[in-house]
């Protein structure tokens, strides 16, 4: 027996593989990849993204960044 690892780049590709594997009666197992980033760090980034979307952010003029 061989093991094949696939790396789908979208949910559509994942779904297509699942349909194909089921059609050929090939057993498969989905394993979620864990993030290599700290959960607290990711949460802070997400909060910042949400704040920026509602206009709560800081714009820095790139010409005066180092002054």
mmCIF file of the N, C-alpha and C atoms, coordinates in Angstrom:
data_MODEL
# 
_entry.id   MODEL 
# 
loop_
_atom_site.group_PDB 
_atom_site.id 
_atom_site.type_symbol 
_atom_site.label_atom_id 
_atom_site.label_alt_id 
_atom_site.label_comp_id 
_atom_site.label_asym_id 
_atom_site.label_entity_id 
_atom_site.label_seq_id 
_atom_site.pdbx_PDB_ins_code 
_atom_site.Cartn_x 
_atom_site.Cartn_y 
_atom_site.Cartn_z 
_atom_site.occupancy 
_atom_site.B_iso_or_equiv 
_atom_site.pdbx_formal_charge 
_atom_site.auth_seq_id 
_atom_site.auth_comp_id 
_atom_site.auth_asym_id 
_atom_site.auth_atom_id 
_atom_site.pdbx_PDB_model_num 
ATOM 1   N N  . UNK A 1 1  ? 0.834   -1.175 0.000  1.00 0.00 ? 1  UNK A N  1 
ATOM 2   C CA . UNK A 1 1  ? 0.000   0.000  0.000  1.00 0.00 ? 1  UNK A CA 1 
ATOM 3   C C  . UNK A 1 1  ? 0.880   1.240  0.000  1.00 0.00 ? 1  UNK A C  1 
ATOM 4   N N  . UNK A 1 2  ? 0.396   2.284  -0.654 1.00 0.00 ? 2  UNK A N  1 
ATOM 5   C CA . UNK A 1 2  ? 1.118   3.552  -0.708 1.00 0.00 ? 2  UNK A CA 1 
ATOM 6   C C  . UNK A 1 2  ? 0.303   4.635  -0.012 1.00 0.00 ? 2  UNK A C  1 
ATOM 7   N N  . UNK A 1 3  ? 0.982   5.676  0.402  1.00 0.00 ? 3  UNK A N  1 
ATOM 8   C CA . UNK A 1 3  ? 0.329   6.838  0.986  1.00 0.00 ? 3  UNK A CA 1 
ATOM 9   C C  . UNK A 1 3  ? 0.579   8.014  0.062  1.00 0.00 ? 3  UNK A C  1 
ATOM 10  N N  . UNK A 1 4  ? -0.490  8.705  -0.276 1.00 0.00 ? 4  UNK A N  1 
ATOM 11  C CA . UNK A 1 4  ? -0.387  9.886  -1.139 1.00 0.00 ? 4  UNK A CA 1 
ATOM 12  C C  . UNK A 1 4  ? -0.870  11.082 -0.339 1.00 0.00 ? 4  UNK A C  1 
ATOM 13  N N  . UNK A 1 5  ? -0.065  12.127 -0.304 1.00 0.00 ? 5  UNK A N  1 
ATOM 14  C CA . UNK A 1 5  ? -0.432  13.350 0.378  1.00 0.00 ? 5  UNK A CA 1 
ATOM 15  C C  . UNK A 1 5  ? -0.761  14.401 -0.674 1.00 0.00 ? 5  UNK A C  1 
ATOM 16  N N  . UNK A 1 6  ? -1.918  15.010 -0.545 1.00 0.00 ? 6  UNK A N  1 
ATOM 17  C CA . UNK A 1 6  ? -2.292  16.076 -1.471 1.00 0.00 ? 6  UNK A CA 1 
ATOM 18  C C  . UNK A 1 6  ? -2.333  17.388 -0.706 1.00 0.00 ? 6  UNK A C  1 
ATOM 19  N N  . UNK A 1 7  ? -2.200  18.486 -1.418 1.00 0.00 ? 7  UNK A N  1 
ATOM 20  C CA . UNK A 1 7  ? -2.221  19.805 -0.810 1.00 0.00 ? 7  UNK A CA 1 
ATOM 21  C C  . UNK A 1 7  ? -3.190  20.695 -1.586 1.00 0.00 ? 7  UNK A C  1 
ATOM 22  N N  . UNK A 1 8  ? -4.495  20.561 -1.332 1.00 0.00 ? 8  UNK A N  1 
ATOM 23  C CA . UNK A 1 8  ? -5.459  21.394 -2.045 1.00 0.00 ? 8  UNK A CA 1 
ATOM 24  C C  . UNK A 1 8  ? -5.286  22.862 -1.651 1.00 0.00 ? 8  UNK A C  1 
ATOM 25  N N  . UNK A 1 9  ? -5.512  23.736 -2.618 1.00 0.00 ? 9  UNK A N  1 
ATOM 26  C CA . UNK A 1 9  ? -5.339  25.167 -2.383 1.00 0.00 ? 9  UNK A CA 1 
ATOM 27  C C  . UNK A 1 9  ? -6.662  25.888 -2.160 1.00 0.00 ? 9  UNK A C  1 
ATOM 28  N N  . UNK A 1 10 ? -7.771  25.157 -2.228 1.00 0.00 ? 10 UNK A N  1 
ATOM 29  C CA . UNK A 1 10 ? -9.070  25.771 -2.005 1.00 0.00 ? 10 UNK A CA 1 
ATOM 30  C C  . UNK A 1 10 ? -10.056 24.722 -1.510 1.00 0.00 ? 10 UNK A C  1 
ATOM 31  N N  . UNK A 1 11 ? -11.183 25.200 -1.023 1.00 0.00 ? 11 UNK A N  1 
ATOM 32  C CA . UNK A 1 11 ? -12.221 24.284 -0.564 1.00 0.00 ? 11 UNK A CA 1 
ATOM 33  C C  . UNK A 1 11 ? -12.798 23.498 -1.737 1.00 0.00 ? 11 UNK A C  1 
ATOM 34  N N  . UNK A 1 12 ? -12.839 24.121 -2.909 1.00 0.00 ? 12 UNK A N  1 
ATOM 35  C CA . UNK A 1 12 ? -13.355 23.443 -4.096 1.00 0.00 ? 12 UNK A CA 1 
ATOM 36  C C  . UNK A 1 12 ? -12.484 22.248 -4.468 1.00 0.00 ? 12 UNK A C  1 
ATOM 37  N N  . UNK A 1 13 ? -11.163 22.429 -4.375 1.00 0.00 ? 13 UNK A N  1 
ATOM 38  C CA . UNK A 1 13 ? -10.257 21.325 -4.675 1.00 0.00 ? 13 UNK A CA 1 
ATOM 39  C C  . UNK A 1 13 ? -10.412 20.199 -3.650 1.00 0.00 ? 13 UNK A C  1 
ATOM 40  N N  . UNK A 1 14 ? -10.591 20.569 -2.401 1.00 0.00 ? 14 UNK A N  1 
ATOM 41  C CA . UNK A 1 14 ? -10.793 19.563 -1.358 1.00 0.00 ? 14 UNK A CA 1 
ATOM 42  C C  . UNK A 1 14 ? -12.056 18.764 -1.631 1.00 0.00 ? 14 UNK A C  1 
ATOM 43  N N  . UNK A 1 15 ? -13.136 19.465 -1.937 1.00 0.00 ? 15 UNK A N  1 
ATOM 44  C CA . UNK A 1 15 ? -14.408 18.804 -2.214 1.00 0.00 ? 15 UNK A CA 1 
ATOM 45  C C  . UNK A 1 15 ? -14.288 17.895 -3.446 1.00 0.00 ? 15 UNK A C  1 
ATOM 46  N N  . UNK A 1 16 ? -13.599 18.363 -4.491 1.00 0.00 ? 16 UNK A N  1 
ATOM 47  C CA . UNK A 1 16 ? -13.425 17.559 -5.704 1.00 0.00 ? 16 UNK A CA 1 
ATOM 48  C C  . UNK A 1 16 ? -12.664 16.274 -5.399 1.00 0.00 ? 16 UNK A C  1 
ATOM 49  N N  . UNK A 1 17 ? -11.615 16.366 -4.565 1.00 0.00 ? 17 UNK A N  1 
ATOM 50  C CA . UNK A 1 17 ? -10.869 15.172 -4.201 1.00 0.00 ? 17 UNK A CA 1 
ATOM 51  C C  . UNK A 1 17 ? -11.742 14.200 -3.419 1.00 0.00 ? 17 UNK A C  1 
ATOM 52  N N  . UNK A 1 18 ? -12.529 14.728 -2.489 1.00 0.00 ? 18 UNK A N  1 
ATOM 53  C CA . UNK A 1 18 ? -13.401 13.864 -1.698 1.00 0.00 ? 18 UNK A CA 1 
ATOM 54  C C  . UNK A 1 18 ? -14.384 13.117 -2.595 1.00 0.00 ? 18 UNK A C  1 
ATOM 55  N N  . UNK A 1 19 ? -14.970 13.812 -3.556 1.00 0.00 ? 19 UNK A N  1 
ATOM 56  C CA . UNK A 1 19 ? -15.923 13.177 -4.470 1.00 0.00 ? 19 UNK A CA 1 
ATOM 57  C C  . UNK A 1 19 ? -15.227 12.090 -5.283 1.00 0.00 ? 19 UNK A C  1 
ATOM 58  N N  . UNK A 1 20 ? -14.033 12.395 -5.791 1.00 0.00 ? 20 UNK A N  1 
ATOM 59  C CA . UNK A 1 20 ? -13.274 11.425 -6.581 1.00 0.00 ? 20 UNK A CA 1 
ATOM 60  C C  . UNK A 1 20 ? -12.907 10.191 -5.743 1.00 0.00 ? 20 UNK A C  1 
ATOM 61  N N  . UNK A 1 21 ? -12.432 10.407 -4.546 1.00 0.00 ? 21 UNK A N  1 
ATOM 62  C CA . UNK A 1 21 ? -12.036 9.295  -3.681 1.00 0.00 ? 21 UNK A CA 1 
ATOM 63  C C  . UNK A 1 21 ? -13.236 8.424  -3.331 1.00 0.00 ? 21 UNK A C  1 
ATOM 64  N N  . UNK A 1 22 ? -14.368 9.049  -3.047 1.00 0.00 ? 22 UNK A N  1 
ATOM 65  C CA . UNK A 1 22 ? -15.575 8.273  -2.740 1.00 0.00 ? 22 UNK A CA 1 
ATOM 66  C C  . UNK A 1 22 ? -16.034 7.473  -3.955 1.00 0.00 ? 22 UNK A C  1 
ATOM 67  N N  . UNK A 1 23 ? -15.912 8.074  -5.153 1.00 0.00 ? 23 UNK A N  1 
ATOM 68  C CA . UNK A 1 23 ? -16.339 7.378  -6.372 1.00 0.00 ? 23 UNK A CA 1 
ATOM 69  C C  . UNK A 1 23 ? -15.509 6.120  -6.611 1.00 0.00 ? 23 UNK A C  1 
ATOM 70  N N  . UNK A 1 24 ? -14.245 6.146  -6.251 1.00 0.00 ? 24 UNK A N  1 
ATOM 71  C CA . UNK A 1 24 ? -13.361 4.989  -6.436 1.00 0.00 ? 24 UNK A CA 1 
ATOM 72  C C  . UNK A 1 24 ? -13.231 4.144  -5.172 1.00 0.00 ? 24 UNK A C  1 
ATOM 73  N N  . UNK A 1 25 ? -14.054 4.427  -4.173 1.00 0.00 ? 25 UNK A N  1 
ATOM 74  C CA . UNK A 1 25 ? -14.016 3.707  -2.891 1.00 0.00 ? 25 UNK A CA 1 
ATOM 75  C C  . UNK A 1 25 ? -12.621 3.707  -2.272 1.00 0.00 ? 25 UNK A C  1 
ATOM 76  N N  . UNK A 1 26 ? -11.976 4.866  -2.311 1.00 0.00 ? 26 UNK A N  1 
ATOM 77  C CA . UNK A 1 26 ? -10.647 5.028  -1.719 1.00 0.00 ? 26 UNK A CA 1 
ATOM 78  C C  . UNK A 1 26 ? -10.828 5.678  -0.343 1.00 0.00 ? 26 UNK A C  1 
ATOM 79  N N  . UNK A 1 27 ? -10.421 5.007  0.711  1.00 0.00 ? 27 UNK A N  1 
ATOM 80  C CA . UNK A 1 27 ? -10.552 5.627  2.036  1.00 0.00 ? 27 UNK A CA 1 
ATOM 81  C C  . UNK A 1 27 ? -9.582  6.798  2.174  1.00 0.00 ? 27 UNK A C  1 
ATOM 82  N N  . UNK A 1 28 ? -10.039 7.829  2.838  1.00 0.00 ? 28 UNK A N  1 
ATOM 83  C CA . UNK A 1 28 ? -9.173  8.994  3.072  1.00 0.00 ? 28 UNK A CA 1 
ATOM 84  C C  . UNK A 1 28 ? -9.489  9.579  4.431  1.00 0.00 ? 28 UNK A C  1 
ATOM 85  N N  . UNK A 1 29 ? -8.539  10.344 4.935  1.00 0.00 ? 29 UNK A N  1 
ATOM 86  C CA . UNK A 1 29 ? -8.691  10.975 6.237  1.00 0.00 ? 29 UNK A CA 1 
ATOM 87  C C  . UNK A 1 29 ? -8.282  12.432 6.102  1.00 0.00 ? 29 UNK A C  1 
ATOM 88  N N  . UNK A 1 30 ? -9.130  13.324 6.585  1.00 0.00 ? 30 UNK A N  1 
ATOM 89  C CA . UNK A 1 30 ? -8.814  14.748 6.563  1.00 0.00 ? 30 UNK A CA 1 
ATOM 90  C C  . UNK A 1 30 ? -8.144  15.118 7.890  1.00 0.00 ? 30 UNK A C  1 
ATOM 91  N N  . UNK A 1 31 ? -7.011  15.792 7.813  1.00 0.00 ? 31 UNK A N  1 
ATOM 92  C CA . UNK A 1 31 ? -6.281  16.240 8.987  1.00 0.00 ? 31 UNK A CA 1 
ATOM 93  C C  . UNK A 1 31 ? -6.090  17.733 8.861  1.00 0.00 ? 31 UNK A C  1 
ATOM 94  N N  . UNK A 1 32 ? -6.574  18.472 9.841  1.00 0.00 ? 32 UNK A N  1 
ATOM 95  C CA . UNK A 1 32 ? -6.413  19.918 9.802  1.00 0.00 ? 32 UNK A CA 1 
ATOM 96  C C  . UNK A 1 32 ? -4.990  20.282 10.188 1.00 0.00 ? 32 UNK A C  1 
ATOM 97  N N  . UNK A 1 33 ? -4.402  21.171 9.407  1.00 0.00 ? 33 UNK A N  1 
ATOM 98  C CA . UNK A 1 33 ? -3.048  21.627 9.670  1.00 0.00 ? 33 UNK A CA 1 
ATOM 99  C C  . UNK A 1 33 ? -3.092  22.694 10.765 1.00 0.00 ? 33 UNK A C  1 
ATOM 100 N N  . UNK A 1 34 ? -2.279  22.507 11.766 1.00 0.00 ? 34 UNK A N  1 
ATOM 101 C CA . UNK A 1 34 ? -2.225  23.480 12.848 1.00 0.00 ? 34 UNK A CA 1 
ATOM 102 C C  . UNK A 1 34 ? -1.375  24.666 12.437 1.00 0.00 ? 34 UNK A C  1 
ATOM 103 N N  . UNK A 1 35 ? -1.777  25.823 12.870 1.00 0.00 ? 35 UNK A N  1 
ATOM 104 C CA . UNK A 1 35 ? -1.043  27.039 12.563 1.00 0.00 ? 35 UNK A CA 1 
ATOM 105 C C  . UNK A 1 35 ? 0.279   27.058 13.326 1.00 0.00 ? 35 UNK A C  1 
ATOM 106 N N  . UNK A 1 36 ? 1.304   27.584 12.696 1.00 0.00 ? 36 UNK A N  1 
ATOM 107 C CA . UNK A 1 36 ? 2.598   27.692 13.357 1.00 0.00 ? 36 UNK A CA 1 
ATOM 108 C C  . UNK A 1 36 ? 2.704   28.986 14.163 1.00 0.00 ? 36 UNK A C  1 
ATOM 109 N N  . UNK A 1 37 ? 1.628   29.799 14.127 1.00 0.00 ? 37 UNK A N  1 
ATOM 110 C CA . UNK A 1 37 ? 1.620   31.062 14.856 1.00 0.00 ? 37 UNK A CA 1 
ATOM 111 C C  . UNK A 1 37 ? 0.943   30.896 16.207 1.00 0.00 ? 37 UNK A C  1 
ATOM 112 N N  . UNK A 1 38 ? 1.378   31.685 17.162 1.00 0.00 ? 38 UNK A N  1 
ATOM 113 C CA . UNK A 1 38 ? 0.782   31.704 18.480 1.00 0.00 ? 38 UNK A CA 1 
ATOM 114 C C  . UNK A 1 38 ? -0.659  32.213 18.384 1.00 0.00 ? 38 UNK A C  1 
ATOM 115 N N  . UNK A 1 39 ? -1.591  31.565 19.059 1.00 0.00 ? 39 UNK A N  1 
ATOM 116 C CA . UNK A 1 39 ? -3.009  31.919 18.977 1.00 0.00 ? 39 UNK A CA 1 
ATOM 117 C C  . UNK A 1 39 ? -3.266  33.353 19.441 1.00 0.00 ? 39 UNK A C  1 
ATOM 118 N N  . UNK A 1 40 ? -2.557  33.802 20.471 1.00 0.00 ? 40 UNK A N  1 
ATOM 119 C CA . UNK A 1 40 ? -2.737  35.177 20.956 1.00 0.00 ? 40 UNK A CA 1 
ATOM 120 C C  . UNK A 1 40 ? -2.288  36.181 19.907 1.00 0.00 ? 40 UNK A C  1 
ATOM 121 N N  . UNK A 1 41 ? -1.216  35.889 19.216 1.00 0.00 ? 41 UNK A N  1 
ATOM 122 C CA . UNK A 1 41 ? -0.720  36.762 18.149 1.00 0.00 ? 41 UNK A CA 1 
ATOM 123 C C  . UNK A 1 41 ? -1.736  36.853 17.016 1.00 0.00 ? 41 UNK A C  1 
ATOM 124 N N  . UNK A 1 42 ? -2.289  35.724 16.617 1.00 0.00 ? 42 UNK A N  1 
ATOM 125 C CA . UNK A 1 42 ? -3.283  35.700 15.541 1.00 0.00 ? 42 UNK A CA 1 
ATOM 126 C C  . UNK A 1 42 ? -4.515  36.500 15.958 1.00 0.00 ? 42 UNK A C  1 
ATOM 127 N N  . UNK A 1 43 ? -4.936  36.361 17.208 1.00 0.00 ? 43 UNK A N  1 
ATOM 128 C CA . UNK A 1 43 ? -6.097  37.099 17.701 1.00 0.00 ? 43 UNK A CA 1 
ATOM 129 C C  . UNK A 1 43 ? -5.852  38.605 17.638 1.00 0.00 ? 43 UNK A C  1 
ATOM 130 N N  . UNK A 1 44 ? -4.649  39.046 17.998 1.00 0.00 ? 44 UNK A N  1 
ATOM 131 C CA . UNK A 1 44 ? -4.328  40.482 17.936 1.00 0.00 ? 44 UNK A CA 1 
ATOM 132 C C  . UNK A 1 44 ? -4.353  40.992 16.504 1.00 0.00 ? 44 UNK A C  1 
ATOM 133 N N  . UNK A 1 45 ? -3.844  40.216 15.580 1.00 0.00 ? 45 UNK A N  1 
ATOM 134 C CA . UNK A 1 45 ? -3.853  40.606 14.169 1.00 0.00 ? 45 UNK A CA 1 
ATOM 135 C C  . UNK A 1 45 ? -5.288  40.715 13.669 1.00 0.00 ? 45 UNK A C  1 
ATOM 136 N N  . UNK A 1 46 ? -6.116  39.747 14.006 1.00 0.00 ? 46 UNK A N  1 
ATOM 137 C CA . UNK A 1 46 ? -7.517  39.758 13.570 1.00 0.00 ? 46 UNK A CA 1 
ATOM 138 C C  . UNK A 1 46 ? -8.270  40.963 14.151 1.00 0.00 ? 46 UNK A C  1 
ATOM 139 N N  . UNK A 1 47 ? -8.004  41.296 15.428 1.00 0.00 ? 47 UNK A N  1 
ATOM 140 C CA . UNK A 1 47 ? -8.630  42.481 16.029 1.00 0.00 ? 47 UNK A CA 1 
ATOM 141 C C  . UNK A 1 47 ? -8.214  43.740 15.287 1.00 0.00 ? 47 UNK A C  1 
ATOM 142 N N  . UNK A 1 48 ? -6.945  43.820 14.923 1.00 0.00 ? 48 UNK A N  1 
ATOM 143 C CA . UNK A 1 48 ? -6.454  44.973 14.177 1.00 0.00 ? 48 UNK A CA 1 
ATOM 144 C C  . UNK A 1 48 ? -7.081  45.080 12.799 1.00 0.00 ? 48 UNK A C  1 
ATOM 145 N N  . UNK A 1 49 ? -7.269  43.956 12.141 1.00 0.00 ? 49 UNK A N  1 
ATOM 146 C CA . UNK A 1 49 ? -7.916  43.964 10.828 1.00 0.00 ? 49 UNK A CA 1 
ATOM 147 C C  . UNK A 1 49 ? -9.353  44.446 10.930 1.00 0.00 ? 49 UNK A C  1 
ATOM 148 N N  . UNK A 1 50 ? -10.075 43.970 11.963 1.00 0.00 ? 50 UNK A N  1 
ATOM 149 C CA . UNK A 1 50 ? -11.460 44.408 12.157 1.00 0.00 ? 50 UNK A CA 1 
ATOM 150 C C  . UNK A 1 50 ? -11.520 45.902 12.460 1.00 0.00 ? 50 UNK A C  1 
ATOM 151 N N  . UNK A 1 51 ? -10.602 46.385 13.291 1.00 0.00 ? 51 UNK A N  1 
ATOM 152 C CA . UNK A 1 51 ? -10.576 47.801 13.631 1.00 0.00 ? 51 UNK A CA 1 
ATOM 153 C C  . UNK A 1 51 ? -10.296 48.650 12.391 1.00 0.00 ? 51 UNK A C  1 
ATOM 154 N N  . UNK A 1 52 ? -9.407  48.206 11.544 1.00 0.00 ? 52 UNK A N  1 
ATOM 155 C CA . UNK A 1 52 ? -9.075  48.951 10.326 1.00 0.00 ? 52 UNK A CA 1 
ATOM 156 C C  . UNK A 1 52 ? -10.276 49.023 9.390  1.00 0.00 ? 52 UNK A C  1 
ATOM 157 N N  . UNK A 1 53 ? -11.072 47.956 9.335  1.00 0.00 ? 53 UNK A N  1 
ATOM 158 C CA . UNK A 1 53 ? -12.245 47.939 8.460  1.00 0.00 ? 53 UNK A CA 1 
ATOM 159 C C  . UNK A 1 53 ? -13.284 48.976 8.872  1.00 0.00 ? 53 UNK A C  1 
ATOM 160 N N  . UNK A 1 54 ? -13.386 49.245 10.168 1.00 0.00 ? 54 UNK A N  1 
ATOM 161 C CA . UNK A 1 54 ? -14.372 50.230 10.635 1.00 0.00 ? 54 UNK A CA 1 
ATOM 162 C C  . UNK A 1 54 ? -13.754 51.619 10.785 1.00 0.00 ? 54 UNK A C  1 
ATOM 163 N N  . UNK A 1 55 ? -12.542 51.800 10.309 1.00 0.00 ? 55 UNK A N  1 
ATOM 164 C CA . UNK A 1 55 ? -11.916 53.120 10.303 1.00 0.00 ? 55 UNK A CA 1 
ATOM 165 C C  . UNK A 1 55 ? -11.129 53.476 11.537 1.00 0.00 ? 55 UNK A C  1 
ATOM 166 N N  . UNK A 1 56 ? -10.922 52.544 12.426 1.00 0.00 ? 56 UNK A N  1 
ATOM 167 C CA . UNK A 1 56 ? -10.135 52.807 13.632 1.00 0.00 ? 56 UNK A CA 1 
ATOM 168 C C  . UNK A 1 56 ? -8.711  52.347 13.389 1.00 0.00 ? 56 UNK A C  1 
ATOM 169 N N  . UNK A 1 57 ? -7.957  53.195 12.759 1.00 0.00 ? 57 UNK A N  1 
ATOM 170 C CA . UNK A 1 57 ? -6.579  52.842 12.461 1.00 0.00 ? 57 UNK A CA 1 
ATOM 171 C C  . UNK A 1 57 ? -5.724  54.087 12.406 1.00 0.00 ? 57 UNK A C  1 
ATOM 172 N N  . UNK A 1 58 ? -4.474  53.906 12.124 1.00 0.00 ? 58 UNK A N  1 
ATOM 173 C CA . UNK A 1 58 ? -3.541  55.006 12.058 1.00 0.00 ? 58 UNK A CA 1 
ATOM 174 C C  . UNK A 1 58 ? -2.873  54.986 10.700 1.00 0.00 ? 58 UNK A C  1 
ATOM 175 N N  . UNK A 1 59 ? -2.964  56.105 9.985  1.00 0.00 ? 59 UNK A N  1 
ATOM 176 C CA . UNK A 1 59 ? -2.295  56.229 8.698  1.00 0.00 ? 59 UNK A CA 1 
ATOM 177 C C  . UNK A 1 59 ? -0.976  56.960 8.898  1.00 0.00 ? 59 UNK A C  1 
ATOM 178 N N  . UNK A 1 60 ? 0.079   56.392 8.386  1.00 0.00 ? 60 UNK A N  1 
ATOM 179 C CA . UNK A 1 60 ? 1.404   56.985 8.522  1.00 0.00 ? 60 UNK A CA 1 
ATOM 180 C C  . UNK A 1 60 ? 1.890   57.359 7.137  1.00 0.00 ? 60 UNK A C  1 
ATOM 181 N N  . UNK A 1 61 ? 2.284   58.614 6.983  1.00 0.00 ? 61 UNK A N  1 
ATOM 182 C CA . UNK A 1 61 ? 2.826   59.085 5.714  1.00 0.00 ? 61 UNK A CA 1 
ATOM 183 C C  . UNK A 1 61 ? 4.219   58.482 5.546  1.00 0.00 ? 61 UNK A C  1 
ATOM 184 N N  . UNK A 1 62 ? 4.413   57.739 4.479  1.00 0.00 ? 62 UNK A N  1 
ATOM 185 C CA . UNK A 1 62 ? 5.679   57.032 4.277  1.00 0.00 ? 62 UNK A CA 1 
ATOM 186 C C  . UNK A 1 62 ? 6.860   57.996 4.123  1.00 0.00 ? 62 UNK A C  1 
ATOM 187 N N  . UNK A 1 63 ? 6.611   59.214 3.660  1.00 0.00 ? 63 UNK A N  1 
ATOM 188 C CA . UNK A 1 63 ? 7.690   60.192 3.522  1.00 0.00 ? 63 UNK A CA 1 
ATOM 189 C C  . UNK A 1 63 ? 8.212   60.665 4.868  1.00 0.00 ? 63 UNK A C  1 
ATOM 190 N N  . UNK A 1 64 ? 7.371   60.617 5.901  1.00 0.00 ? 64 UNK A N  1 
ATOM 191 C CA . UNK A 1 64 ? 7.769   61.091 7.215  1.00 0.00 ? 64 UNK A CA 1 
ATOM 192 C C  . UNK A 1 64 ? 7.941   59.953 8.233  1.00 0.00 ? 64 UNK A C  1 
ATOM 193 N N  . UNK A 1 65 ? 8.011   58.750 7.742  1.00 0.00 ? 65 UNK A N  1 
ATOM 194 C CA . UNK A 1 65 ? 8.108   57.601 8.619  1.00 0.00 ? 65 UNK A CA 1 
ATOM 195 C C  . UNK A 1 65 ? 9.379   57.617 9.464  1.00 0.00 ? 65 UNK A C  1 
ATOM 196 N N  . UNK A 1 66 ? 10.496  58.011 8.878  1.00 0.00 ? 66 UNK A N  1 
ATOM 197 C CA . UNK A 1 66 ? 11.774  57.950 9.577  1.00 0.00 ? 66 UNK A CA 1 
ATOM 198 C C  . UNK A 1 66 ? 12.203  59.286 10.155 1.00 0.00 ? 66 UNK A C  1 
ATOM 199 N N  . UNK A 1 67 ? 11.335  60.234 10.142 1.00 0.00 ? 67 UNK A N  1 
ATOM 200 C CA . UNK A 1 67 ? 11.706  61.559 10.684 1.00 0.00 ? 67 UNK A CA 1 
ATOM 201 C C  . UNK A 1 67 ? 11.233  61.733 12.097 1.00 0.00 ? 67 UNK A C  1 
# 
